[in-house]
């Protein structure tokens, strides 16, 4: 009886080992759960130029340029769009037709003034070119250009500009006020950049291709010290207004803008 039981135990063990081997083989030959098969693929939806997503619309963004017309834009201190600005391939192009003068060809978005806001825009500059984006601009016969009153986000060919640039003249600066940190964010002339200005009394910042270039507290003691010294000694009405127009500069060089959008804070 004991030997018979022993034989049965051996047979069961053999059967168990065979079954285990078959299961292991089946698992090894079956489909593997690799990273490629289990990884979630996030669909990237391309947003057409000069348009807003539904989320942006819900969050209060508005377009200042539709990609097809100069509607809403007119000459600084004027009532019509000057001939030195045209539409080219869905972008607003400044031809630089003012002969290198730093006033005479600038344009403003005339329908609205803005106080606290977030402004985004894409731009590219011609080799060696110079331009700028202004806000809180005031018009009047004693002001020849937006920079007489409005702060400037500096747009320039940082790499190829012919003359050496002071830090306060550099790309992404709050021009002649706050020096930028632009390292790693500069692109060659002819390539598109994405810039942003956030302005509120609690804090302001400028951005270039995803990098914060400057930040400051408007109307603070430090801000007023800078405002009342240096270049602005010759411009007594610089930053007299806490709200005003958005302006684009024609500094005599070809420049392109698109995807210009803003929301009120």
Residue pairs with C-beta under 8 A, 6 or more apart in sequence:
31 37
47 53
49 67
49 90
49 122
49 258
49 259
50 63
50 65
50 66
50 67
50 68
50 90
50 258
50 259
50 260
51 63
51 67
52 61
52 62
52 63
52 261
56 261
59 263
60 263
60 264
61 261
61 262
61 263
62 261
62 262
62 263
63 260
63 261
64 72
64 109
64 246
64 260
64 261
64 262
65 72
65 73
65 92
65 257
65 258
65 259
65 260
67 87
67 90
67 91
67 258
68 87
68 90
69 87
70 81
70 85
70 87
70 92
72 109
72 110
72 111
73 81
73 85
73 92
73 107
73 108
73 109
73 110
73 248
74 80
74 81
74 107
74 108
74 110
75 81
75 82
75 105
75 106
75 107
75 108
76 106
76 107
76 108
76 137
76 139
76 145
76 146
76 247
77 139
77 140
77 141
77 143
81 107
82 105
82 107
83 97
84 94
84 95
84 96
84 97
84 98
84 105
84 250
85 92
85 93
85 94
85 95
85 105
85 107
85 250
86 92
86 93
86 95
87 93
88 256
90 258
91 256
91 257
91 258
92 248
92 256
92 257
92 258
92 260
93 254
93 255
93 256
94 105
94 107
94 131
94 248
94 249
94 250
94 253
94 254
94 255
94 256
94 257
95 250
95 254
96 105
96 126
96 129
96 250
96 251
96 252
96 253
96 254
96 255
97 105
97 250
98 104
98 105
98 250
98 252
99 252
100 251
100 252
101 252
102 145
102 147
102 249
102 251
102 252
103 144
103 145
104 145
104 250
105 250
105 252
106 145
106 146
106 247
106 248
106 249
106 250
107 247
107 248
107 250
108 137
108 139
108 146
108 245
108 246
108 247
108 248
109 245
109 246
109 247
110 245
112 245
113 243
113 244
113 245
114 135
114 136
114 243
114 244
114 245
114 246
114 262
114 264
115 136
115 242
115 243
115 264
116 199
116 200
116 201
116 264
116 265
117 135
117 197
117 198
117 199
117 262
117 263
117 264
117 265
118 196
118 197
118 198
118 199
118 262
118 263
118 265
119 133
119 135
119 196
119 197
119 198
119 199
119 246
119 260
119 261
119 262
120 194
120 195
120 196
120 259
120 260
120 261
120 262
121 133
121 194
121 195
121 196
121 257
121 258
121 259
121 260
121 261
122 192
122 193
122 194
122 195
122 257
122 258
122 259
122 260
123 131
123 133
123 155
123 192
123 193
123 195
123 255
123 256
123 257
123 258
124 189
124 190
124 191
124 192
124 193
124 255
124 256
125 131
125 155
125 156
125 157
125 189
125 190
125 253
125 254
125 255
125 256
126 157
126 189
126 190
126 253
126 254
126 255
127 157
127 160
127 189
127 190
128 157
128 160
128 161
128 162
128 189
128 253
129 156
129 157
129 161
129 189
129 251
129 253
129 254
129 255
130 155
130 156
130 157
130 161
130 251
130 252
130 253
131 155
131 156
131 248
131 249
131 250
131 251
131 253
131 255
132 147
132 152
132 153
132 154
132 155
132 175
132 248
132 249
132 251
133 152
133 153
133 155
133 195
133 197
133 246
133 247
133 248
133 249
134 146
134 147
134 150
134 151
134 152
134 153
134 245
134 246
134 247
134 248
134 249
135 150
135 151
135 197
135 199
135 244
135 245
135 246
135 247
136 149
136 150
136 151
136 239
136 241
136 242
136 243
136 244
136 245
137 146
137 149
137 150
137 244
137 245
137 246
137 247
138 148
138 149
138 150
138 237
138 240
138 241
138 244
138 245
139 245
142 148
142 237
143 149
143 237
145 249
146 152
146 245
146 247
146 249
147 175
147 235
147 238
147 249
148 235
148 237
148 238
149 235
149 237
149 238
149 239
149 240
149 241
149 244
150 239
150 244
150 245
150 247
151 174
151 175
151 177
151 239
152 174
152 175
152 176
152 249
153 172
153 173
153 174
153 175
153 195
153 197
153 206
154 169
154 170
154 171
154 172
154 173
154 174
154 175
154 180
155 171
155 195
155 249
155 255
156 165
156 169
156 170
156 171
157 188
157 189
158 165
158 170
158 171
158 182
158 186
159 186
159 188
159 189
160 188
160 189
167 173
167 179
167 180
168 175
168 176
168 177
168 178
168 179
169 175
169 176
170 179
170 180
170 182
171 180
171 182
171 186
171 208
171 213
172 180
172 182
172 185
172 195
172 206
172 207
172 208
172 213
172 214
173 179
173 180
173 206
173 213
173 214
174 180
174 204
174 206
174 214
174 216
176 230
176 231
176 232
177 216
177 223
177 226
177 227
178 214
178 215
178 216
178 226
179 214
180 206
180 208
180 213
180 214
181 211
181 212
181 213
181 214
182 208
182 211
182 213
184 211
185 208
185 209
185 210
185 211
185 213
186 208
187 193
187 209
193 208
193 209
194 208
194 209
194 210
194 259
195 206
195 207
195 208
195 209
196 205
196 206
196 207
197 204
197 205
197 206
197 207
198 204
198 205
198 206
198 207
198 265
199 218
199 265
200 218
200 265
201 217
201 218
201 219
202 217
203 215
203 216
203 217
203 218
204 215
204 216
204 217
204 218
205 212
205 214
205 215
205 216
206 212
206 213
206 214
206 215
207 213
216 222
216 223
217 223
226 232
227 238
227 239
232 238
232 239
246 262
248 255
248 257
249 255
